């Protein structure tokens, strides 16, 4: 009897894992979502703590796209998200010029930051239209590419009168966060007097549409 009960639990667990592979929404098949937003509402954030102050910055020059099979999200997700260095804003104009200068991020030589998706792990079905997971990708900054792992959360919204106020088509809301060490990307924070710490926390809050 115990063996039968245990087998039942194992079956239920396996069934749950298998079912938690994608969205349960109206749409089916492969979908591509685009993240360019002329209104500047899509944002990346960066946070740095220093002995004198915390620096909270944003960037709204977002681009890129992702593609996935609605029913098999984890195994099919691919795409790249880009950020324009020139759109980064730390809240102080002089500091912005330092950030984008040749001594630091060098926006003229390396105008774009990117995250290219490689794989998804630890997928969790939070709701029929919402998934949580870890995402491995290649993060490129200052001409240097390193693997990073981000915590991510995505929500699929079927097109409705409410979503059309933001954009036509189905929408995909994306939140993700990870941290990087500047020295690994050839950026020396000492050049600007340790005004930015070695560790930077990066986040994105995006909404994409499957109608370009």
C-alpha positions in Angstrom: 0.0 0.0 0.0 2.8 2.4 0.9 4.5 1.7 -2.3 1.3 2.5 -4.3 0.8 5.8 -2.4 4.5 6.7 -3.0 4.1 5.9 -6.7 1.0 8.1 -6.8 2.9 11.1 -5.3 5.7 10.6 -7.8 3.3 10.5 -10.6 1.6 13.7 -9.5 4.9 15.4 -9.1 6.1 14.4 -12.5 2.7 15.5 -14.0 3.1 18.9 -12.3 6.6 19.4 -13.6 5.6 18.4 -17.1 2.5 20.7 -17.1 4.6 23.7 -15.8 6.4 24.1 -19.1 4.5 27.0 -20.7 1.6 29.4 -20.7 -2.0 28.3 -20.6 -3.5 31.1 -22.7 -5.6 31.6 -25.9 -2.6 31.8 -28.2 -0.6 28.8 -29.4 2.5 28.0 -31.4 5.5 30.2 -31.7 5.1 33.8 -30.7 7.6 36.7 -31.1 7.5 39.8 -28.9 9.2 43.1 -29.7 10.4 45.5 -27.0 11.1 48.7 -28.8 8.9 51.4 -27.1 8.9 54.9 -28.6 7.2 56.1 -25.4 10.3 55.2 -23.3 8.2 53.3 -20.8 10.4 50.1 -21.1 13.3 50.5 -18.7 16.5 49.0 -17.5 17.7 50.0 -14.1 21.2 50.0 -12.5 22.0 50.4 -8.8 25.4 51.1 -7.2 26.1 51.7 -3.5 29.1 53.8 -2.4 30.4 55.1 0.9 28.8 58.5 0.2 25.6 57.7 -1.7 23.5 55.2 -3.5 23.2 55.6 -7.2 20.0 54.6 -8.9 20.0 54.9 -12.7 17.7 54.1 -15.6 18.0 53.5 -19.3 15.1 53.6 -21.7 16.7 52.9 -25.1 15.4 49.4 -25.1 15.3 47.1 -28.2 15.3 43.5 -29.2 12.8 40.6 -29.2 12.1 37.1 -27.8 10.5 34.1 -29.5 9.1 31.0 -27.8 6.5 28.2 -28.1 3.6 29.1 -25.9 3.2 25.6 -24.6 6.9 24.8 -24.3 8.4 28.0 -23.0 11.5 26.7 -21.2 12.9 24.7 -24.1 12.1 27.1 -26.9 12.9 30.6 -25.5 15.4 32.5 -27.5 16.2 36.2 -28.3 18.2 39.2 -27.4 17.5 42.4 -25.4 19.5 45.5 -26.1 20.1 48.8 -24.2 21.6 52.0 -25.7 24.4 53.3 -23.5 23.5 56.8 -24.5 20.1 56.5 -22.9 21.5 55.8 -19.4 20.6 58.4 -16.9 22.1 58.5 -13.3 20.2 61.6 -12.3 23.1 64.0 -12.6 24.2 65.3 -16.1 27.9 65.5 -15.2 27.9 61.9 -14.0 26.1 60.8 -17.1 28.9 62.3 -19.2 31.4 60.4 -17.1 29.5 57.2 -17.5 29.4 57.5 -21.3 33.0 58.8 -21.7 36.0 56.8 -23.2 37.3 56.5 -19.6 34.3 54.4 -18.6 31.6 52.8 -20.7 32.7 54.5 -23.9 29.3 55.0 -25.6 30.9 56.1 -28.9 32.9 52.8 -29.3 30.5 50.5 -27.5 27.0 52.0 -28.0 25.0 49.0 -27.0 24.6 46.6 -24.0 23.0 43.3 -24.8 21.7 40.1 -23.1 21.4 37.1 -25.4 19.3 34.2 -24.0 20.9 30.8 -23.8 18.7 28.6 -21.6 16.0 28.5 -18.9 16.0 26.5 -15.7 13.9 26.2 -12.5 10.7 27.0 -14.3 7.7 27.6 -12.0 4.1 28.0 -13.0 2.9 31.0 -10.9 -0.4 31.3 -12.7 -1.8 30.1 -16.0 -0.3 33.2 -17.7 2.7 33.8 -15.5 6.0 32.0 -15.1 9.0 32.4 -12.9 12.5 31.0 -13.7 16.2 31.5 -13.9 17.7 32.5 -17.2 21.2 32.0 -18.4 22.5 34.4 -21.0 25.5 36.1 -22.6 25.7 39.7 -21.2 27.8 42.1 -23.3 29.1 45.4 -21.9 32.0 47.5 -23.0 32.8 45.0 -25.7 33.2 42.1 -23.3 30.8 39.1 -23.1 30.3 37.1 -19.9 27.7 34.5 -18.9 25.2 35.7 -16.2 22.2 34.1 -14.6 19.1 36.3 -13.9 16.0 35.7 -11.9 13.1 36.4 -14.2 9.3 36.6 -14.2 7.1 36.8 -17.3 3.4 37.4 -17.7 1.4 36.7 -20.9 -1.6 39.0 -21.5 -4.1 38.1 -24.3 -5.1 41.1 -26.3 -8.1 43.0 -24.8 -9.5 46.5 -24.7 -7.3 47.1 -21.6 -4.1 45.9 -23.2 -4.7 47.9 -26.4 -4.3 51.1 -24.3 -0.6 50.1 -24.1 -0.1 48.5 -27.5 -1.9 46.3 -30.1 -1.6 42.6 -30.0 -0.9 40.2 -27.1 1.5 41.6 -24.5 4.4 40.0 -22.6 5.5 41.6 -19.4 9.1 40.8 -18.3 10.9 41.5 -15.1 14.5 40.3 -14.5 17.4 41.1 -12.2 21.1 40.1 -11.9 24.4 41.6 -10.8 27.8 42.1 -12.5 31.3 43.1 -11.5 32.6 46.0 -13.5 36.2 44.7 -13.5 35.1 41.6 -15.4 34.1 43.9 -18.3 37.2 45.9 -18.5 35.7 48.9 -16.6 37.8 50.4 -13.9 35.6 52.3 -11.3 38.8 53.9 -9.9 39.1 56.0 -13.0 36.2 58.1 -11.8 37.2 58.1 -8.2 35.2 55.1 -6.9 32.0 57.1 -7.4 30.5 53.9 -8.6 31.0 50.6 -6.8 32.5 47.5 -8.3 29.2 45.6 -8.1 26.3 46.8 -10.1 22.8 45.4 -9.8 20.9 45.4 -13.1 17.2 45.0 -13.6 14.7 45.3 -16.5 11.0 46.0 -16.5 9.6 45.6 -20.0 6.4 45.1 -22.0 6.6 43.7 -25.5 3.9 43.2 -28.2 3.6 40.4 -30.7 2.5 43.0 -33.3 5.4 45.0 -34.6 
